[in-house]
Amino acid sequence: MTPVLQARGLVKRYGKVTAINGADFDLEPGEVLAVVGDNGAGKSSLIKALSGALIPDEGEIRIDGEVVRLSGPLDARRHGIETVYQNLALAPAQDIASNLFLGRERRRAGVLGSVFRLLDTKGMRAEAARVLGELGIGISSMTQAVETLSGGQRQGVAVARAAAFGNRVVIMDEPTAALGVAESGKVLELINRIRERGLPVVLISHNMPHVFDIADRVHVHRLGKRVALVSPRERTMNEVVGLITGALRIDENGQLAEVAHAVTTGLRTGETGT
């Protein structure tokens, strides 16, 4: 299968610091791909490059096999890539429907929309209710202000927005961070529902139990590049942690091998960044 989203040899430097150091990336159709790595491994920079928030110095990004240049987040959106950031990027004082269509508001038909620029509030609320209903997000009123919602419900609104407008890829940055057990479970259910709709998901997470619960494959990022791409059904959690820390590596035969005196020298010397 042709990967939906692919990168080869991405490099991004900030002066003497190399944040992305020849990174590769492959997202297959309909899968949940977890991206894991220590703080400073470069995974955030990689995701920013894939979502258009960062322009790499070298390498290429492909969508459905075609090389593209993502000049910004809006450009990534036009290619069907939606990102749910850790801060959710919601407007707390506005209602749910307004947040779902934030920056993409619909105007009323005819003169009322084209001349007087009136919004189609009724239509947006109906569409918001439909999308949230399909994803099983239990919020009854689309007129409710986002600031009155729980953390899990706010995450649900952000995920629903990405699912509503993303037609190729949904990228989720630490979606269960700061959530309780019950709310985290609901977010994982949302990810499952998005996958069931045929939309691939990139999940950035430090929570290894969540990764092993939901991911089809795990992309291990270290020192600015991918060091392993493994299946959670074939590798244990401890083995993936070993790959993250550098205590283990994948040899030329695809087997795990121990690394003697493994230390994160790249992180300590500034060879790789965020």
C-alpha positions in Angstrom: 0.0 0.0 0.0 1.1 3.6 -0.7 1.5 5.4 2.6 -1.0 8.1 3.2 1.7 10.4 4.8 5.4 9.8 4.3 8.7 11.6 5.0 12.2 10.8 3.9 15.4 12.4 5.2 13.9 15.4 7.0 16.4 17.7 8.5 15.8 20.9 10.6 18.6 22.9 12.2 18.4 25.8 14.6 22.0 27.1 14.6 24.2 24.4 16.1 21.2 22.4 17.3 19.7 19.7 14.9 16.1 19.1 15.9 15.4 16.7 13.0 18.3 14.6 11.9 17.4 12.7 8.7 14.0 11.5 9.9 11.8 9.1 8.0 8.1 8.5 8.6 5.4 6.2 7.2 1.7 6.3 8.0 -0.4 3.5 6.4 -4.1 3.8 5.4 -6.5 3.2 8.3 -3.9 2.7 11.0 -3.2 4.3 14.4 0.6 5.0 14.4 2.0 6.0 17.8 5.1 8.2 17.9 7.1 7.8 21.1 10.4 9.1 22.4 12.1 10.9 25.3 11.8 14.6 25.8 14.2 16.2 23.4 14.1 13.3 20.9 12.8 15.5 18.1 9.3 14.0 17.8 7.6 17.4 18.3 9.6 18.9 15.5 8.8 16.0 13.3 5.1 16.4 13.9 5.3 20.1 13.3 6.9 19.4 9.9 4.2 16.9 9.0 1.5 19.4 10.1 3.0 22.4 8.2 4.0 24.3 11.3 7.7 23.9 10.5 9.4 23.9 7.2 12.4 21.4 7.1 15.7 22.4 5.7 16.1 19.1 3.8 14.1 16.0 2.8 10.7 15.6 1.4 7.1 14.9 2.5 4.7 12.9 0.4 0.9 12.6 0.6 -0.5 9.6 -1.2 2.9 9.1 -2.9 3.1 12.7 -4.2 5.8 15.0 -3.0 4.3 18.2 -1.4 5.7 21.3 0.2 3.6 22.3 3.3 4.1 26.0 3.6 2.0 26.3 6.8 -0.8 24.7 8.9 -3.4 26.0 6.5 -1.7 24.3 3.6 -1.7 21.1 5.6 -5.4 21.5 6.2 -6.0 21.9 2.5 -4.3 18.6 2.0 -6.6 17.0 4.5 -4.2 16.9 7.5 -5.8 18.0 10.8 -4.0 18.4 14.1 -5.3 18.3 17.7 -2.7 20.2 19.7 -2.0 19.5 23.3 -3.5 22.9 24.2 -6.6 22.0 22.1 -6.7 25.5 20.5 -10.3 26.1 21.6 -12.1 29.3 22.4 -13.4 28.8 25.9 -16.1 31.5 25.9 -17.6 30.3 22.6 -20.1 27.5 22.3 -19.4 24.0 20.9 -20.6 24.7 17.4 -18.6 27.9 17.1 -15.5 26.0 18.2 -16.1 23.2 15.8 -16.2 25.6 12.9 -13.6 28.0 14.3 -11.8 29.7 11.3 -14.2 27.9 8.9 -17.5 29.5 9.7 -20.3 28.9 7.3 -22.3 31.8 6.0 -26.0 31.9 5.2 -27.1 31.3 1.6 -27.9 34.2 -0.7 -27.7 37.9 0.0 -27.7 37.4 3.8 -24.4 35.6 3.6 -22.7 37.2 0.7 -23.6 40.9 1.4 -24.5 41.0 5.1 -22.1 38.2 6.0 -24.5 36.5 8.4 -23.4 33.2 9.8 -25.4 30.0 9.3 -25.6 29.4 13.0 -28.5 26.9 12.8 -26.8 24.8 10.2 -23.4 24.8 12.1 -25.2 23.6 15.3 -26.9 20.9 13.4 -23.7 19.7 11.8 -21.8 19.9 15.1 -24.5 17.7 16.7 -24.3 15.2 13.9 -20.5 14.9 14.1 -20.4 14.6 17.9 -23.2 12.1 17.7 -21.3 9.9 15.2 -18.3 9.9 17.4 -20.3 9.1 20.5 -19.4 12.3 22.3 -22.2 12.8 24.9 -22.9 16.5 24.8 -26.5 17.4 24.4 -26.5 21.1 23.7 -24.3 22.7 21.0 -24.9 26.1 22.6 -23.0 25.2 25.7 -19.8 27.2 26.3 -16.7 25.1 26.0 -15.4 26.6 29.3 -18.2 24.7 31.1 -17.1 21.3 29.8 -14.9 18.7 31.5 -11.4 18.1 30.3 -12.5 15.0 28.5 -15.4 16.7 26.8 -13.1 19.6 25.6 -10.8 17.0 24.2 -13.8 15.4 22.5 -14.7 18.8 20.8 -11.1 19.2 19.5 -11.1 15.6 18.2 -14.5 16.1 16.6 -13.3 19.2 14.8 -10.3 17.3 13.4 -12.5 14.4 12.3 -15.0 16.7 10.7 -12.5 18.4 8.4 -9.6 15.9 8.1 -10.1 13.6 5.1 -6.6 12.1 5.0 -4.9 12.3 8.4 -5.6 13.2 12.0 -2.6 14.0 14.2 -3.1 14.0 18.0 -0.5 15.4 20.4 -0.7 13.9 23.9 -4.5 13.7 23.8 -4.8 12.0 27.2 -2.4 14.2 29.1 -3.8 15.6 32.3 -7.0 13.5 32.0 -8.2 10.9 34.5 -8.6 7.2 33.8 -12.2 7.4 32.8 -11.8 10.4 30.5 -8.6 9.0 29.0 -10.6 5.8 28.1 -13.2 7.9 26.3 -10.5 9.6 24.3 -9.1 6.2 23.3 -12.6 5.2 22.2 -12.7 8.3 20.0 -9.5 7.3 18.4 -10.9 3.9 17.7 -14.0 5.4 16.1 -11.9 7.6 13.9 -10.0 4.6 12.7 -13.2 2.7 12.1 -14.2 5.5 9.8 -11.1 4.7 7.7 -9.1 7.8 8.8 -5.5 7.1 9.9 -4.4 8.7 13.2 -0.9 9.7 14.3 -0.8 9.6 18.1 2.0 11.3 20.0 2.1 10.0 23.6 4.3 9.3 26.6 1.7 6.9 28.0 3.0 3.5 27.0 -0.1 1.5 28.3 -2.3 3.7 26.0 0.1 3.2 23.1 0.0 -0.5 23.5 -3.8 -0.5 23.9 -4.6 1.5 20.8 -1.7 1.6 18.3 -1.2 -0.7 15.3 2.4 0.3 15.0 4.9 2.2 17.1 7.4 4.7 15.6 10.3 5.1 18.0 12.1 8.5 17.7 15.5 9.1 19.2 18.2 11.8 18.6 16.2 13.4 15.9 15.3 10.4 13.7 13.4 7.2 13.6 15.3 4.3 15.2 12.6 1.7 15.0 9.2 0.9 13.6 7.6 -2.0 15.6 4.4 -3.7 16.2 3.0 -3.7 19.8 2.0 -7.3 19.2 5.6 -8.4 18.5 7.5 -6.3 21.0 7.0 -5.8 24.8 6.5 -2.5 26.5 10.0 -2.8 28.1 11.6 -3.5 24.8 10.1 -0.3 23.3 11.3 1.7 26.4 14.7 0.2 25.8 14.6 1.5 22.2 13.5 4.9 23.4 16.4 5.2 25.9 19.0 3.7 23.6 19.6 0.6 25.8 18.4 -1.5 22.9 18.7 -1.2 19.1 17.4 -3.0 16.0 20.3 -4.7 14.3 20.7 -5.3 10.5 18.8 -8.6 10.8 15.8 -6.9 12.5 16.6 -8.4 15.9 16.9 -6.6 19.2 20.4 -6.1 20.5 21.7 -4.5 23.6 23.8 -1.4 23.4 26.8 -1.4 25.9 27.1 1.8 28.0 24.1 3.4 26.3 23.9 7.1 27.2 21.9 10.0 25.6 25.0 11.8 24.4 23.0 13.6 21.7 20.7 15.1 24.3 23.6 16.2 26.5 25.7 17.7 23.8 23.0 19.5 21.9 23.1 17.4 18.8 19.4 17.1 18.8 16.6 19.4 20.0 12.9 19.4 20.8 
